[in-house]
Amino acid sequence: MRFSAHLAAIATMAARPIIGGQAVVEGVMMRSPKSLAIAVRQPDGTIAVKEEAWLSFSERWPVLKLPFFRGANMLIESMYNGMLALNWSAVTAFPEDEKAKAEVKKGNASLTISIIMSMLFAVAIFKLVPQAVAWNVFKTADQPTQNPLFHVVDGAVKLGVFALYITIISSMKQVRRLFMYHGAEHKSVHVWEAGEDLAVENARTKSTAHPRCGTSLILLVIVVSTVVFTAVLSFVHFSDNNVIQFFGILLLKLPLMLPVAGLAYEAQRLAAKYPRNLLVRALISPGMLLQKLTTRQPTDKELEVALAALRKTVWREKAADVVPIARGAATVEVFSDFDAVAKQVA
C-alpha cells in the first residue's frame, strides 16, 4: 500500500504545474506556466497582489523547450521578471519613495538599463576578479590560461567571492528581510508540491531550503563553468600578448555561459526529480547548505504574503478557459489580510 501511495503521489505531481518564485521587496513573486503574480505587504498591513497571464518565450519559440536551450531561456526570463517584480514591489512597499516611482515610470528603458548594469556588475565581480586572481597566481608561467589549474583556481575564487558577497549583504537589515521572504517562498512551494492546502499552518513546518532554488543553481553554474572552462579554454590561444590573451579569455567566457547555464539547469532539474537518490543528494547538498546564507525563518506575516502570490498563480492555472497572453493585462488587488485572500482566491 505504501508503494502504491508513493506512485500515486508521483503521478499527481507530474500532472501539477511546476511553480517557483523569488523574494522581492517586502514580498514574493511566483511564476507558474500560465501566471506571474507578485504579492507585497504594504505599510498599512494590507497585501497588494499583482497578477497577469504569462506567456513564456518557449511557448512562442518551441525550440527553447529543448534540453540545454531551456536553461538559457530560464535565465533570461528570470532576470527580466525579477527586475520587473523588484521595481513594482519597491514602489508598493514604500509608496513615499519618489526615486523608485520615477524608475517604474521610465518603463522598459529603465528596466533594460538596470539589467545591463546588473550584468556588468556580475561580470566585474564574478568574472574579472577571479580571473585576475588566478592570473596573478600563474603569472610566471608561459600562457597561464592554458594551464588547467588556472581555471580550477578561477572557479574556487569565484565560489569564495560569491560566499563572501552573500555573507556581507546578509548583514544589511533590508536584505535580512528579503531572505525571510526567500524562506517563505520555499516553504510555500513545498506546501504546493506536497498537495496540501495553501495555508499558513501547513507552511510553518516546511523547510526553508529547496532543491530548485536559485542559490543552488548559482553554485551549480560555478561548478559546471569550472569544468567547461577547463576543458575548452585551456586550448584557446589568442595572442602572445598577455593583455590580449587575458581579455580574450574573459570575453569568450560570456557566450559560453549560455551552454553552462543549460547544463547547470538540467542538473538541477534532475536533482529536483530524484531528491532521495544518494548520488543526487550528494550533488545538491552543497547548494542546500549554501541556502542557509540566503534564507531566514519567516514569521506568519511573510508566509501569508508568499501564499497569497502562490494562490493567485494556482487560481489562473485552474482557470482552464484562460489562454496565456502577452504582458499588459495585469490586475492589482489589495486585500485587508490573508483571510481575505483565502476567501476570494480559493
Phi, psi and omega in degrees: 000320180297318181294319179296320179295323180295318178296322179296320179295320179296317180296321179297314181295327181296330181272350182268141179293146177280128180237136177220175183202194182203141175284140176231188182293114181053036179186193183218139171256137176238140179236130171235175182304330184244358188217149171230119182232141177234126176243134184224136174278119181275163183305330180275005178093349179286165181246116177266132181235121175252129182220143175210152175296142184238130176244109182293152175304326182292337176286329179277326179233089186307337180300334181287354177274347182289150177309143180080318175290322183294334177293314178295320178297317179298320181297315181293315180296318181298320180294315181295309181296322181297315179294320178298314181294320179297318179298313182292320181295325180296318179292321182287320181284329181229075185298341180276354182281098183293328180296316179296319179299317181298321180296319180292322180295332180291340173071219188298326180298315179295320180296318179297317179297318180298318180295316179298316180295322179295320180293319178296320178296317180296319179297317182295314186280317188256357176239303184295310183298308179301320181292324179295321178295314180298321178298319180295324179293321185252020187297336180278349181277157175281122184053072183307322185290347179269003173269118181307327180294337177303315184283334174292316177295319177305312180295320180295319178294320179300317178296318179296319179297318180297313179297320179294318179300313179297318180298318182293311184289336180291347178278350180277137184302313183294326179290322177299322176296318179299320181290332175293319177291329175297316177297321179294322178299314180296315181299319181294317179296323177300321179297314179299315183289338177276353180074023181264165177297138183282073183235155183300318183298331177281329182284331184305321187275353185279163181283150175276355179257147180214137183296339179264016183292147178296330178298315178296322180296319179299318178298317178296321178299318179297316180295312181296319180297324178298317179294313182294314181296323178295318183288328186260308189285344178294344182251007183262128179229113179270315186197158173284346176286122185299322181294314180296317179297317181299307184283335174296316177295319180299315181292324180293334179295331185296306177294333179291343180292337178293308175295328177297314178298322178296315179296316180296320180295318179295322178295321180291320177300319179296319180295320180291332182282327182234063186293340183265353177293133185299319180294319179294319179300322178293325181291319186268347185301320177299320179293320178295323178292320180296334179293345175297336178277331187254003175231154174227155177294122180276160171269178178299329181299316179289322178298321179299318181293315179298317180291329177296315178295318180296316179301323182291321177292320179295322178304314181290323179298327181280344180275086188298336183275358180270124179261131178305135181233174180287169180296159176118353181244038183286147174242145178237126178236147178242124182250141182295324179199182182292327178302322179293324177295313183298324180289320185273323182250081185287000000 
